[in-house]
Amino acid sequence: MTTDTKSDIKELLIKADGLLKGHFCLTSGLHSDTYFQCAKLYQYPNIVEIIGKELARKLENIEYDTIIAPAIGAIIFGYEVAKQAGKRNLFVERKDDIMQLRRGYTLKKGERVVIIEDVITTARTIFETIDAIKEYEVEIKGVGCIVDRTQGKLDDRLKINSLLKIDPVVYEPDKCPLCKEGIEIVKPGSRKGK
């Protein structure tokens, strides 16, 4: 990648049809005129390798042992970042609508963890991931993602390392002008409900 990672990531998303415009209900329940479908990037292993290397490079100043990604959206990206960083890779997944560490995975007390996500808006899934591994008494060293839509609101709670930081236009559902205009809403995310 060139030195302008932000432009490169946005361009990759556009080329892969992963940057959508319209009226969307985000996984967080908020509404937006822009949706990042990072899963579109995962069709192209060479692209995933490029962005995985880029994020692994951004995480080099953090001392950590293991990467954990929430299923399903971040599994592929989490694996690639772990591969590029030479770290152990695990994922958490929903069972009975609760994020859990399953499949015989375990963590040691004090193990240093970085959580990898594709897109972060409210960080609800990040906090669910933290809850899922809390019992192991690990040390959360940071968070990595492709797209950070938090507008800096979580900088004091999470150490987010992103490849693309976007200040999105988001609306509470009851205050959404797109709804008021009668524009059809699409919910492309993976979480049920809302």
N, C-alpha and C positions, 0 to 999 in steps of 0.2 A: 504494500500500500504506500501511497505517497504520504507526505507529511500532513496533508489535510484529511485526516481520518473521517471527520464529520461528513465532508462532501462525498468521500468514497463510500461510506456505509449507506448514505442516502441514495446514491447512484445505484449501488447494488440492489437495494430494496426496490427502487423504481424499475430496474431492468428485470427483476424477478417477479414483478406485479405484486410486491409486498407492501407497497405504500398506497393505501386506498383512500379515496375522497368520497364523501357522501354523508350519511347520518347513521351513526353507529352507537350501539349500546356496548360499552367496554366491559371487560370481565369485572371491573370494580363496581359496575352499576351506573357509572357516570355516562353521559352522552358526549359525543364528539363528532366533528366533521372530518376527522382524520383517524385512520386505523393502520397500525403497523402489524402486518401479518408476517412475522419473521419466519414462520414455518415454510413460507415460499422459498426462502433462502436454502432450506434444508434439502431441496431437490437437487442441489448442485454441490456435491462433496468438496469440490475445489474451492468454492466460495466459503463453505463452512470452515475449511482448513485455514483460509486466509484470515477470516475474522476471529477464529479460535486462537491463532498465533498472535493477532493484534491484542486481544484481551489478555492472553497469558503474559505478554510483554508488559501491559499496564499493571499487572498484579505482581511483577517481579520484586517490588519493594516491600511486599508483605510476606512475612514468614508464616507459612501454613502447610498443613499436611494433606488435607483432603478437600475435595470439591463435592458439594451436595447441590443437586438441582431438583426443583419440583417437577413432577410429572404433570402433564405429558409434554407441554410445550418446550421445556428447557432441557430435556434429557439429552438430545443429540448435541446441542451446543455445550452443555456441561461436560459431556464426554470428550468433545474435541478440545475444549480448553484444558481439561485435565491431561489429555494426551500431549498437548503442546507444552504444558508446564511440567510434565513428568510427575504428576500427582495422582493419588488414589481418587477414584470417582464413585460416588453413590448417588442414589436418587430417593426421594420420598414420593409417596403416591397416596391418593385418596382411597380410603376404605370407610364405608358408611359416612361419606361426606367429611371425613376428618383426615388430614394429612398425617401419614405415618411412615416410619422407617420400617420396611418389611423385608421379605425375601432372605431372611437370615443375616441382613446387614447389621453391624454393630459398630459402636464408636467407643474409644477409650476416654476415660475422664481426663480432661485437659487437652484433648486432641484439638488442633488448630484447624478451623474450618472456614472456607469461603463459600458463600452461597451464590450460585449462578442462575440467572433468570434471563429470559429473552427481552421482555418489555416490562418496565415497572411504572405504574401510574400512582396507585395508592400504597403499594407494597403489601397489600393484604396477604398475597401468597408467600411473600418473604417472611412475614410474621407467623404465618401458619407453619412454615418450614422450621422456623426457630422453635416454635412450640413442640413440633414433632420430635426434635432432637434434644430438648431441654433436659430430659431425664438423664442423659449421658454426661451432663456437666462439661460440655465442650466449650471451647473459646471461639466465639465468632469473630474472625479477624477482618471481615469485610464482605461486600456484595459486589458482584460483577454482572453486567448486563450489556445487551446490544443497544437498547434504547431506554433512556431515562426520561420519563415524562413527569417526574415528581415536582418540577419547578423549584428545587432546592428545599422543599418543605420537610424533607426527612434527613437533611444533612447532619443534624445534631443527633439523630438516633441510629442512622445507618451510614457506613462508609461505602458509598456507592461509587464504583469505577465503571464508567460507561464508554461505549464507542461513539454514541450519538446522544447528545443532550438536547431535547426539544421542549420548548415551552408550548404545550398544546392548548388548544381551545377546548375546554371541557365544561360541561354543564350538569348541574343537579337535574334529574329527570323532570321535576316539577317547574323548573325555570328554563327549560331548553327551548330556544327560539326555533330550532329545526322541527320540534314537535308541533309548536304553535303554527308553523307554516304548513303542517300536514305532510312533511316529507317522510316517506316510508323509512322506518328504522330497521337496521340489520344488526344481528348479534353474531358476529363471526367467532367469538371467543370459545374456549373449551369448557368453561364452568357452567353448570346448570343453574337454573333459577334466575332471579332478577329480570 
